[in-house]
Amino acid sequence: MEKEFVFGHQNPDTDAIGTAIAYSYLQNKLGYNTEAVALGEPNDETAYALKAFGFKAPRVITKAGSEVKAVMLVDHNEPQQSVADIADVKVTHVVDHHRIMNFNTSNPLYYRAEPVGCTSTIVWKMFHENNVSIPSNIAGIMASAIISDTLLLKSPTTTPDDHESLPALAKLAGIDYQSYGLDMLKAGTNIAAKSETELIDVDAKSFSLNGKNVRVAQINVVDLAEAMARKEAFLAAMKTAATASHYDMFMLLITNILDSDSRALVVGSDEDKAVFEKAFGQKLQASEMALPGVVSRKKQVVPPLTQAFEA
């Protein structure tokens, strides 16, 4: 059987990399020939999780078609978030927990999407459905993905399935998910050593909203004041990136993981900023807006932006 790549989205987070590793393992047990790869280097949080469970970071690819004819996608489906030559390879499987947008194939495929907090929760179900045992290290990286995407089960995206899967995986991995999870999340909040240009690209996704190219980046912190002291530098980096990559709007969500509040920074035209204000029901003050209780890009940011742009 010819090899297929398994990978998550660009600027990968712990779910994109961890679930790719887990899903590749499952598919190989089911008779496929797959390799988990990544569309970017792991961030600090993901690197912490990989090291904790003895994994090397998957190798990074920029194109798939030079090595394989077919791929499996996890944690994404939108083409602009995928590998550069996604249109030139066959997509055989998708496992995702996001909206479906601009996605089509010329051949039938296996597609599984569930509105849960993390893609690893879906893959956890698939292990059980196929009677495949989960090794402790695989369980650990899957638990890490769930911790990351649900902010230790505190995100509004969290579902009963996530509440069930995380303790089960933590038990298999031999960890206390509360203490390990807090350490892992904190590992991803050290922003002092990174430039603003690096930080706005660590966890960023592009969305097509009614013809507008919207970039939404997110960073997690434990000290919001420390991050906001760099506000002007962040805005300058965002303007540079927007010009270079033709983003109509660039939003940076700075999330305090300890109190589950966020601050948004926005660059774009006055018209697009007005749409942003409409989406969140308040005015930007010097390109800044407080968003108390907002922690999820998927559930609390992209849906209101989509509705506002399409109104």
Secondary structure, DSSP 8 states (H G I E B T S, - for coil): ---EEEE--SS--HHHHHHHHHHHHHHHHTT--EEE-BSS---HHHHHHHHHTT-----B-S-STTT-SEEEEES---GGGS-TTGGGSEEEEEEE-S---S---SS--EEEE--SS-HHHHHHHHHHHTT----HHHHHHHHHHHHHHHTTTTSTT--HHHHHHHHHHHHHHT--HHHHHHHHHHHT---TTS-HHHHHHHTEEEEEETTEEEEEEEEEES-HHHHHTTHHHHHHHHHHHHHHHT-SEEEEEEEETTTTEEEEEEEE-HHHHHHHHHHHTS--BTTEEEETT---IIIIIHHHHHHHHH-
